[in-house]
């Protein structure tokens, strides 16, 4: 509920603070006094259009602040949680400022927010009926919700909604899998060829490096053999070889060691050199015995390397990566098999869901069609009591056939959404013989407000918006009808906070909180004031509504009597 409204430098209002009751609040005052300015200010703080022309002349900025108690509003609390906000002590403070230079700024509990967030929260706080934006019942997409809530079809619709969402999810999953199957199918033949090609090559890790070494040796085999053979002969085999020369030197030095023992170290080194030459010679001899030039082996090695290098160029740069590539392709082929199996399972699941969805949504639709008259009759009775007896309220519920829609028990195919196969719209004819039209096409603000009042008197308990405002609900009515309008508002205020602007004493007298709006001139400037009336002030205001500006004793007594009855 709206607890307080603070307005500063907005239109004709300099500075105004208004408290509100949680029941029926009435705003009265002469035409042009500024009642609508208060509603416009409230509309602004709820996320409505901001215009610098609304700033009071002579001021640089205007501000509107609304304090709400949201203790009962679980839906709004959930919305705030989604937005990363919460209400301390169940209080929510919305503030909107308009500045000549920087435009408008929006705050919720002193936290800056976007206008989109401001409007989203505002839409769940207040429902303004009249010539303002917050006319939730004018939103055709919500009519089906009101009908289902009135008929108590919440559980059935929840089943349909759950099945529909499961249906969409499975359809999306099926489409994704079919898309994947198509992608894999397009590459299946190529992947099988690549796997076979790699498997046939029987690649081994490090094989390419060994083959390159062997190829290099075979390509230089003749040079290697000849060079090693020449070296072997020079070291050991030919006449005058290194080994022979070292032996001769040893033979000359050895006898001298007996004469001078210091030559013994030289003799030892000669022995080591002879041993080393002999070892080297053995190595060269062994190498020559094993080494031979084989053109056939070179051809085999070269062909093998050519194959490996071709696969490297075709796929990736190493044997390990080629084998990994092969395994990845094999995995995708296995995925294709698994996806095809899973796709068949999903198709079967979709068929089962379709059958359940078709049955449950058709049953829901049938109940809507059969029982919508219950709400039509209730609303038409309310309209009659509100002085609109010539009006006719009608609920248009239709199913739309669709060639590729689901099949239903009546043998037809319909378009289906989360709320079922019906499109529901509230229609009304306000004059005999005129066709029923959508509510938003009803021109008269007074008629529109009374239609809303009739609906709200029935549906108030089903709506989670706890503050309702009626603007111009009394246009074109009077007498007993006005009395009935007042009673309707009072009835609604038992469950919701109601704020109404009125010119009629029959409605004003029903309120438990009465605010009088006045326009006064001071120092050549016009100001709009408002204050909550005490008991005697209220009697005088009701009397003014009865008799006009000139208060008569009769009017005052009549006002006192009316207020005692309420």
C-alpha positions as CSV (number, residue, x, y, z in Angstrom):
1,X,0.0,0.0,0.0
2,X,1.0,3.6,-0.5
3,X,1.8,5.2,2.8
4,X,3.0,8.6,1.9
5,X,3.5,10.8,-1.2
6,X,6.0,13.7,-1.2
7,X,5.9,16.2,-4.1
8,X,8.2,19.1,-4.6
9,X,8.1,21.8,-7.4
10,X,5.9,19.7,-9.6
11,X,3.4,21.7,-11.7
12,X,1.4,23.9,-9.3
13,X,2.7,22.1,-6.2
14,X,5.5,23.8,-4.3
15,X,5.8,21.3,-1.4
16,X,3.3,18.7,-0.4
17,X,3.3,15.6,1.8
18,X,0.3,13.3,1.9
19,X,-0.3,10.3,4.1
20,X,-2.7,7.6,3.0
21,X,-4.8,5.0,4.6
22,X,-4.8,1.3,3.7
23,X,-8.5,1.4,3.0
24,X,-10.6,3.7,0.9
25,X,-9.0,7.1,0.3
26,X,-11.0,9.9,-1.4
27,X,-9.6,13.1,-3.0
28,X,-12.0,15.9,-3.5
29,X,-11.8,19.5,-4.6
30,X,-13.1,21.9,-7.2
31,X,-12.4,21.3,-10.9
32,X,-8.9,22.5,-11.7
33,X,-7.8,22.5,-8.1
34,X,-5.0,20.0,-8.9
35,X,-6.4,16.5,-8.0
36,X,-5.1,15.2,-11.3
37,X,-1.6,16.7,-10.6
38,X,-1.3,14.5,-7.6
39,X,-2.1,11.4,-9.7
40,X,0.3,12.6,-12.5
41,X,3.0,13.0,-9.9
42,X,2.4,9.4,-8.6
43,X,2.3,8.2,-12.2
44,X,5.7,9.8,-12.7
45,X,7.3,8.1,-9.7
46,X,5.9,4.7,-10.9
47,X,7.9,5.0,-14.1
48,X,5.7,7.2,-16.3
49,X,6.8,9.8,-18.8
50,X,9.0,12.6,-17.5
51,X,8.8,16.1,-19.0
52,X,10.8,19.2,-17.9
53,X,7.6,21.2,-18.5
54,X,6.2,19.7,-15.3
55,X,8.9,21.5,-13.3
56,X,7.3,24.3,-11.4
57,X,8.0,27.7,-13.0
58,X,11.1,29.3,-11.4
59,X,12.5,26.0,-10.1
60,X,15.4,24.0,-11.6
61,X,14.1,20.6,-10.6
62,X,11.1,18.7,-9.4
63,X,10.9,15.5,-7.3
64,X,8.3,13.0,-6.3
65,X,8.8,10.4,-3.6
66,X,6.4,7.5,-2.8
67,X,6.7,5.4,0.3
68,X,5.1,1.9,0.1
69,X,4.5,-0.9,2.6
70,X,4.9,-4.1,0.7
71,X,4.4,-6.5,3.5
72,X,1.7,-8.7,1.8
73,X,3.1,-8.5,-1.7
74,X,5.1,-11.8,-2.2
75,X,5.2,-11.4,-5.9
76,X,6.8,-7.9,-5.7
77,X,9.3,-9.2,-3.1
78,X,10.3,-11.9,-5.6
79,X,10.7,-9.3,-8.3
80,X,12.9,-7.2,-6.0
81,X,15.0,-10.3,-5.2
82,X,15.5,-10.9,-9.0
83,X,16.6,-7.3,-9.3
84,X,19.1,-7.6,-6.5
85,X,17.1,-5.4,-4.1
86,X,15.1,-5.8,-0.9
87,X,12.8,-3.7,1.3
88,X,13.9,-2.9,4.8
89,X,11.1,-3.3,7.3
90,X,8.8,-4.0,4.2
91,X,9.2,-0.4,3.2
92,X,10.0,0.5,-0.4
93,X,10.8,4.1,-1.3
94,X,10.5,5.2,-5.0
95,X,12.0,8.6,-5.9
96,X,12.0,10.4,-9.2
97,X,13.7,13.7,-10.0
98,X,13.4,15.9,-13.1
99,X,16.1,18.4,-13.7
100,X,16.2,21.1,-16.4
101,X,19.8,20.3,-17.3
102,X,20.3,16.5,-16.7
103,X,16.8,15.2,-17.3
104,X,15.2,12.6,-15.0
105,X,16.8,10.2,-12.4
106,X,15.3,7.2,-10.7
107,X,15.9,5.7,-7.3
108,X,14.5,2.8,-5.4
109,X,15.5,2.8,-1.7
110,X,18.1,5.5,-2.7
111,X,19.7,3.1,-5.2
112,X,19.9,4.5,-8.8
113,X,17.9,2.3,-11.2
114,X,16.9,2.4,-14.8
115,X,13.5,3.7,-15.9
116,X,12.8,0.1,-17.1
117,X,13.3,-1.2,-13.6
118,X,11.4,1.7,-12.1
119,X,8.4,0.9,-14.3
120,X,8.5,-2.8,-13.7
121,X,8.4,-2.3,-9.9
122,X,5.8,0.5,-10.3
123,X,3.5,-1.8,-12.4
124,X,3.4,-4.3,-9.5
125,X,2.8,-1.6,-6.9
126,X,-0.1,0.4,-8.3
127,X,-2.9,-0.1,-10.7
128,X,-4.2,3.3,-12.0
129,X,-7.5,3.3,-13.8
130,X,-8.5,6.3,-15.8
131,X,-6.6,8.1,-18.5
132,X,-3.2,6.9,-17.3
133,X,-0.8,4.2,-18.4
134,X,-1.3,1.8,-15.5
135,X,-4.4,0.1,-16.8
136,X,-3.5,-3.6,-16.4
137,X,-7.0,-4.8,-17.4
138,X,-6.5,-3.1,-20.8
139,X,-3.6,-5.5,-21.5
140,X,-5.3,-8.2,-23.6
141,X,-2.6,-10.7,-22.9
142,X,-3.6,-10.6,-19.2
143,X,-7.3,-11.3,-19.8
144,X,-6.7,-15.1,-20.0
145,X,-5.1,-14.9,-16.6
146,X,-8.1,-13.1,-15.0
147,X,-10.5,-15.7,-16.6
148,X,-8.4,-18.7,-15.4
149,X,-8.0,-17.2,-11.9
150,X,-11.8,-16.5,-11.6
151,X,-12.6,-20.0,-12.8
152,X,-10.0,-21.6,-10.6
153,X,-8.1,-23.2,-13.5
154,X,-4.7,-22.5,-12.1
155,X,-3.7,-26.1,-11.5
156,X,-4.9,-27.3,-14.9
157,X,-3.1,-24.4,-16.6
158,X,0.1,-25.2,-14.6
159,X,0.0,-28.7,-16.0
160,X,-0.4,-27.4,-19.6
161,X,2.4,-24.8,-19.0
162,X,4.7,-27.5,-17.7
163,X,4.0,-29.8,-20.6
164,X,4.3,-27.0,-23.1
165,X,7.7,-26.0,-21.8
166,X,8.8,-29.6,-21.8
167,X,7.6,-29.9,-25.3
168,X,9.5,-26.8,-26.4
169,X,12.6,-28.0,-24.6
170,X,12.5,-31.4,-26.3
171,X,11.8,-29.9,-29.7
172,X,14.9,-27.6,-29.2
173,X,16.9,-30.6,-28.2
174,X,15.7,-32.6,-31.1
175,X,16.5,-29.8,-33.6
176,X,20.0,-29.4,-32.1
177,X,20.5,-33.2,-32.4
178,X,19.2,-33.2,-36.0
179,X,21.5,-30.4,-36.8
180,X,24.4,-32.2,-35.3
181,X,23.5,-35.4,-37.1
182,X,23.4,-33.5,-40.4
183,X,26.8,-32.0,-39.7
184,X,28.3,-35.4,-38.8
185,X,26.5,-37.2,-41.7
186,X,28.1,-34.7,-44.1
187,X,31.5,-35.6,-42.8
188,X,30.9,-39.3,-42.1
189,X,32.3,-40.6,-45.4
190,X,35.4,-38.3,-45.2
191,X,36.0,-39.3,-41.5
192,X,35.8,-43.0,-42.3
193,X,38.3,-42.6,-45.2
194,X,40.7,-40.6,-43.0
195,X,40.5,-43.1,-40.2
196,X,41.2,-45.9,-42.6
197,X,44.1,-44.0,-44.2
198,X,45.7,-43.4,-40.9
199,X,45.1,-46.9,-39.6
200,X,46.7,-48.4,-42.8
201,X,49.8,-46.3,-42.2
202,X,50.3,-47.9,-38.8
203,X,52.2,-44.9,-37.5
204,X,54.5,-45.3,-34.5
205,X,55.6,-42.5,-32.2
206,X,59.2,-41.4,-33.1
207,X,59.2,-43.5,-36.2
208,X,59.8,-40.5,-38.5
209,X,62.8,-39.3,-36.6
210,X,64.4,-42.8,-36.8
211,X,63.6,-43.1,-40.5
212,X,65.1,-39.7,-41.3
213,X,68.4,-40.7,-39.6
214,X,68.4,-44.0,-41.5
215,X,67.7,-42.3,-44.8
216,X,70.6,-39.9,-44.2
217,X,73.0,-42.8,-43.5
218,X,71.8,-44.8,-46.6
219,X,72.1,-41.8,-48.8
220,X,75.8,-41.4,-47.7
221,X,76.6,-45.1,-47.4
222,X,79.4,-45.1,-50.1
223,X,81.1,-42.1,-48.6
224,X,80.8,-43.6,-45.1
225,X,82.2,-47.0,-46.2
226,X,85.1,-45.6,-48.1
227,X,86.1,-43.1,-45.5
228,X,85.9,-45.6,-42.6
229,X,87.9,-48.2,-44.7
230,X,90.6,-45.6,-45.5
231,X,90.8,-44.6,-41.9
232,X,91.0,-48.2,-40.8
233,X,93.8,-49.0,-43.2
234,X,95.7,-45.8,-42.1
235,X,95.3,-46.7,-38.5
236,X,96.0,-50.4,-38.5
237,X,96.1,-52.4,-41.7
238,X,98.4,-50.9,-44.3
239,X,102.2,-50.8,-44.3
240,X,103.3,-47.8,-42.4
241,X,100.0,-47.6,-40.5
242,X,99.7,-45.6,-37.3
243,X,99.7,-48.8,-35.3
244,X,102.9,-50.0,-37.0
245,X,104.7,-46.6,-36.4
246,X,103.7,-46.5,-32.7
247,X,105.0,-50.1,-32.3
248,X,108.4,-49.1,-33.8
249,X,108.6,-46.1,-31.5
250,X,107.8,-48.3,-28.5
251,X,110.5,-50.7,-29.5
252,X,113.0,-47.9,-29.6
253,X,111.9,-46.3,-26.3
254,X,111.4,-49.5,-24.2
255,X,115.2,-50.3,-23.8
256,X,115.9,-46.8,-22.8
257,X,113.6,-47.0,-19.8
258,X,116.2,-49.2,-18.2
259,X,118.7,-46.5,-18.6
260,X,116.5,-43.6,-17.6
261,X,113.3,-44.5,-15.7
262,X,111.8,-41.1,-16.4
263,X,111.0,-42.3,-19.9
264,X,108.7,-44.9,-18.3
265,X,105.8,-42.4,-18.4
266,X,106.3,-42.0,-22.2
267,X,106.3,-45.7,-22.7
268,X,103.0,-46.0,-20.7
269,X,101.4,-43.4,-22.9
270,X,102.6,-45.3,-26.0
271,X,101.0,-48.4,-24.7
272,X,97.7,-46.5,-24.2
273,X,97.9,-45.0,-27.6
274,X,98.5,-48.4,-29.2
275,X,95.5,-49.8,-27.2
276,X,93.4,-46.8,-28.3
277,X,94.3,-47.3,-32.0
278,X,93.6,-50.9,-31.7
279,X,90.1,-50.2,-30.1
280,X,89.3,-47.6,-32.9
281,X,90.4,-50.1,-35.5
282,X,88.1,-52.7,-34.1
283,X,85.2,-50.2,-34.1
284,X,85.9,-49.3,-37.7
285,X,86.3,-53.0,-38.7
286,X,83.0,-53.9,-37.0
287,X,81.3,-50.9,-38.7
288,X,82.7,-52.1,-42.1
289,X,81.5,-55.6,-41.5
290,X,77.9,-54.4,-40.8
291,X,77.7,-51.5,-43.2
292,X,76.7,-52.1,-46.8
293,X,74.9,-49.9,-49.4
294,X,71.4,-51.3,-50.0
295,X,69.5,-49.3,-52.7
296,X,66.3,-51.3,-51.9
297,X,66.3,-50.3,-48.2
298,X,66.9,-46.7,-49.2
299,X,63.8,-46.9,-51.5
300,X,61.7,-48.4,-48.7
301,X,62.8,-45.9,-46.2
302,X,62.2,-43.0,-48.6
303,X,58.7,-44.2,-49.5
304,X,57.8,-44.6,-45.8
305,X,59.0,-41.1,-45.0
306,X,57.1,-39.7,-48.0
307,X,53.9,-41.4,-46.7
308,X,54.4,-39.9,-43.2
309,X,55.2,-36.5,-44.5
310,X,52.2,-36.6,-46.8
311,X,50.0,-37.4,-43.8
312,X,51.6,-34.6,-41.8
313,X,50.8,-32.1,-44.5
314,X,47.3,-33.4,-44.9
315,X,46.4,-33.6,-41.2
316,X,48.7,-32.2,-38.5
317,X,52.5,-31.8,-37.9
318,X,53.5,-34.8,-35.8
319,X,52.7,-38.5,-35.7
320,X,51.2,-38.1,-32.2
321,X,48.9,-35.4,-33.4
322,X,47.9,-37.5,-36.4
323,X,46.9,-40.3,-34.1
324,X,45.0,-37.9,-31.9
325,X,43.2,-36.5,-35.0
326,X,42.3,-40.1,-35.9
327,X,40.9,-40.8,-32.4
328,X,38.9,-37.5,-32.5
329,X,37.3,-38.5,-35.8
330,X,36.5,-41.9,-34.4
331,X,34.9,-40.3,-31.4
332,X,32.7,-38.2,-33.6
333,X,31.6,-41.3,-35.6
334,X,30.7,-42.9,-32.2
335,X,28.9,-39.7,-31.3
336,X,26.9,-40.0,-34.5
337,X,25.7,-43.4,-33.5
338,X,24.8,-42.2,-30.0
339,X,23.0,-39.1,-31.3
340,X,20.9,-41.2,-33.7
341,X,19.9,-43.5,-30.9
342,X,19.1,-40.6,-28.6
343,X,17.2,-38.7,-31.3
344,X,14.9,-41.7,-31.7
345,X,14.3,-41.7,-28.0
346,X,13.6,-38.0,-27.9
347,X,11.1,-38.3,-30.9
348,X,9.3,-41.0,-28.8
349,X,9.3,-38.7,-25.8
350,X,7.9,-35.8,-27.9
351,X,5.1,-38.0,-29.1
352,X,4.2,-38.9,-25.5
353,X,4.3,-35.2,-24.4
354,X,2.3,-34.1,-27.5
355,X,-0.5,-36.6,-26.5
356,X,-0.6,-35.4,-22.9
357,X,-0.3,-31.7,-24.0
358,X,-3.1,-32.1,-26.6
359,X,-5.4,-33.8,-24.1
360,X,-4.7,-31.4,-21.1
361,X,-4.8,-28.2,-23.2
362,X,-8.0,-29.2,-25.0
363,X,-9.6,-30.1,-21.6
364,X,-8.6,-26.6,-20.3
365,X,-10.0,-24.9,-23.4
366,X,-13.3,-26.8,-23.2
367,X,-13.7,-25.7,-19.6
368,X,-12.9,-22.1,-20.5
369,X,-15.4,-22.2,-23.3
370,X,-18.2,-23.7,-21.2
371,X,-17.6,-21.6,-18.1
372,X,-16.6,-18.1,-19.4
373,X,-20.3,-17.2,-19.1
374,X,-19.9,-17.3,-15.3
375,X,-17.6,-14.2,-15.4
376,X,-19.6,-12.6,-18.2
377,X,-22.8,-12.7,-16.1
378,X,-21.1,-11.5,-13.0
379,X,-19.5,-8.5,-14.8
380,X,-22.8,-7.6,-16.5
381,X,-24.6,-7.6,-13.2
382,X,-22.0,-5.4,-11.7
383,X,-22.2,-3.0,-14.7
384,X,-26.0,-2.8,-14.4
385,X,-25.6,-1.8,-10.7
386,X,-23.1,0.8,-11.8
387,X,-25.5,2.5,-14.2
388,X,-24.3,0.8,-17.3
389,X,-27.3,-1.5,-17.8
390,X,-27.3,-1.1,-21.5
391,X,-23.7,-2.3,-21.7
392,X,-22.8,-5.9,-22.6
393,X,-19.6,-7.5,-21.4
394,X,-18.4,-10.4,-23.5
395,X,-15.4,-12.7,-23.3
396,X,-14.1,-13.7,-26.7
397,X,-12.2,-17.0,-26.5
398,X,-10.9,-18.4,-29.8
399,X,-8.8,-21.3,-31.0
400,X,-6.7,-20.7,-34.0
401,X,-6.1,-23.5,-36.5
402,X,-2.6,-24.1,-37.7
403,X,-1.6,-26.4,-40.5
404,X,1.6,-27.6,-38.7
405,X,0.0,-27.4,-35.2
406,X,-0.7,-30.2,-32.8
407,X,-3.6,-32.6,-33.4
408,X,-6.4,-32.3,-30.9
409,X,-9.3,-34.6,-29.9
410,X,-11.7,-32.7,-32.2
411,X,-9.6,-33.8,-35.2
412,X,-8.3,-30.2,-35.8
413,X,-4.8,-28.7,-35.5
414,X,-4.4,-25.6,-33.4
415,X,-1.6,-23.2,-32.5
416,X,-0.6,-23.7,-28.9
417,X,1.3,-21.5,-26.3
418,X,2.2,-21.8,-22.7
419,X,-1.3,-20.9,-21.6
420,X,-3.0,-23.3,-24.0
421,X,-4.8,-23.1,-27.3
422,X,-7.1,-20.2,-26.5
423,X,-6.7,-16.5,-27.1
424,X,-8.9,-14.6,-24.7
425,X,-10.0,-10.9,-25.0
426,X,-12.5,-8.9,-22.9
427,X,-14.9,-7.1,-25.1
428,X,-17.7,-4.6,-24.3
429,X,-20.5,-2.8,-26.1
430,X,-21.6,0.3,-24.2
431,X,-24.5,1.2,-26.4
432,X,-27.4,-1.1,-27.6
433,X,-27.0,-2.4,-31.1
434,X,-23.3,-1.5,-31.2
435,X,-20.7,-4.3,-31.7
436,X,-18.5,-5.4,-28.8
437,X,-15.1,-3.9,-28.9
438,X,-11.8,-4.4,-27.0
439,X,-11.7,-2.5,-23.7
440,X,-8.9,-0.2,-24.9
441,X,-11.2,1.1,-27.6
442,X,-13.8,2.4,-25.2
443,X,-13.3,6.2,-25.4
444,X,-15.1,7.5,-22.3
445,X,-12.8,7.7,-19.3
446,X,-15.8,7.4,-17.0
447,X,-17.1,4.3,-18.7
448,X,-13.7,2.8,-18.7
449,X,-13.2,3.4,-15.0
450,X,-16.6,1.9,-14.2
451,X,-15.9,-1.2,-16.3
452,X,-12.6,-1.5,-14.5
453,X,-14.4,-1.0,-11.2
454,X,-16.9,-3.8,-12.1
455,X,-14.1,-6.2,-13.0
456,X,-12.0,-5.2,-10.0
457,X,-14.9,-5.7,-7.6
458,X,-15.0,-9.3,-8.8
459,X,-11.3,-10.0,-9.4
460,X,-9.7,-7.9,-6.6
461,X,-9.0,-11.0,-4.5
462,X,-7.2,-12.5,-7.5
463,X,-4.8,-9.6,-8.2
464,X,-1.5,-9.2,-6.3
465,X,-1.5,-5.4,-6.8
466,X,-2.5,-3.9,-3.4
467,X,-3.0,-0.3,-4.4
468,X,-5.7,0.7,-6.9
469,X,-6.5,4.3,-8.1
470,X,-9.7,5.3,-9.9
471,X,-9.7,8.5,-11.8
472,X,-12.9,9.8,-13.3
473,X,-15.0,6.8,-12.2
474,X,-17.9,9.1,-11.4
475,X,-18.1,10.8,-14.8
476,X,-21.7,10.8,-16.1
477,X,-23.3,9.2,-13.1
478,X,-25.1,10.3,-10.0
479,X,-27.8,9.4,-7.5
480,X,-28.2,5.7,-6.8
481,X,-25.6,4.7,-9.3
482,X,-23.0,6.9,-7.6
483,X,-24.0,5.3,-4.3
484,X,-23.4,1.9,-5.8
485,X,-20.0,3.0,-7.2
486,X,-19.0,4.1,-3.7
487,X,-20.2,0.8,-2.2
488,X,-18.1,-1.1,-4.8
489,X,-15.0,0.9,-4.0
490,X,-15.5,0.3,-0.3
491,X,-16.0,-3.4,-0.9
492,X,-12.7,-3.6,-2.9
493,X,-10.9,-1.6,-0.2
494,X,-11.5,-4.4,2.3
495,X,-8.8,-6.3,0.4
496,X,-6.9,-3.5,-1.4
497,X,-6.0,0.0,-0.8
498,X,-8.2,2.2,-3.0
499,X,-7.6,5.9,-3.9
500,X,-10.3,7.7,-5.9
501,X,-10.8,11.2,-7.3
502,X,-14.4,12.2,-7.1
503,X,-16.9,15.1,-7.3
504,X,-19.8,13.1,-5.8
505,X,-20.7,13.1,-2.2
506,X,-22.1,9.5,-2.5
507,X,-18.6,8.3,-3.2
508,X,-16.6,10.7,-1.0
509,X,-18.7,9.8,2.0
510,X,-17.6,6.1,1.8
511,X,-14.0,6.9,2.4
512,X,-12.1,6.4,5.6
513,X,-9.4,8.9,4.7
514,X,-10.5,12.1,3.0
515,X,-8.0,14.5,1.3
516,X,-9.2,17.9,0.1
517,X,-7.2,19.5,-2.8
518,X,-7.3,23.3,-3.2
519,X,-5.8,25.9,-5.4
520,X,-4.8,29.2,-3.9
521,X,-3.0,32.4,-5.0
522,X,-0.2,33.9,-2.9
523,X,2.1,36.8,-3.9
524,X,0.9,36.6,-7.4
525,X,1.6,32.8,-7.7
526,X,-0.8,29.9,-7.9
527,X,-0.3,27.0,-5.6
528,X,-2.0,23.6,-5.2
529,X,-2.5,22.5,-1.6
530,X,-3.9,19.4,0.0
531,X,-4.6,18.2,3.5
532,X,-6.3,15.4,5.3
533,X,-9.7,16.5,6.7
534,X,-10.7,16.2,10.3
535,X,-14.3,15.2,11.2
536,X,-15.9,18.7,11.0
537,X,-13.8,19.7,8.0
538,X,-15.0,16.5,6.3
539,X,-18.7,17.3,7.0
540,X,-18.2,20.7,5.4
541,X,-16.6,19.2,2.3
542,X,-19.3,16.6,1.9
543,X,-21.9,19.4,2.3
544,X,-20.0,21.4,-0.4
545,X,-20.2,18.5,-2.7
546,X,-24.0,18.3,-2.0
547,X,-24.9,22.0,-2.3
548,X,-22.0,23.7,-4.0
549,X,-19.9,26.5,-2.6
550,X,-22.7,28.0,-0.5
551,X,-23.0,25.8,2.5
552,X,-26.6,25.5,3.8
553,X,-27.7,24.1,7.1
554,X,-29.7,21.5,5.3
555,X,-26.6,20.4,3.4
556,X,-24.5,20.2,6.5
557,X,-27.1,18.1,8.3
558,X,-27.4,15.9,5.3
559,X,-23.6,15.5,5.2
560,X,-23.5,14.6,8.9
561,X,-26.3,12.0,8.5
562,X,-24.5,10.4,5.5
563,X,-21.2,10.1,7.3
564,X,-22.9,8.6,10.4
565,X,-24.4,5.9,8.1
566,X,-21.0,5.0,6.6
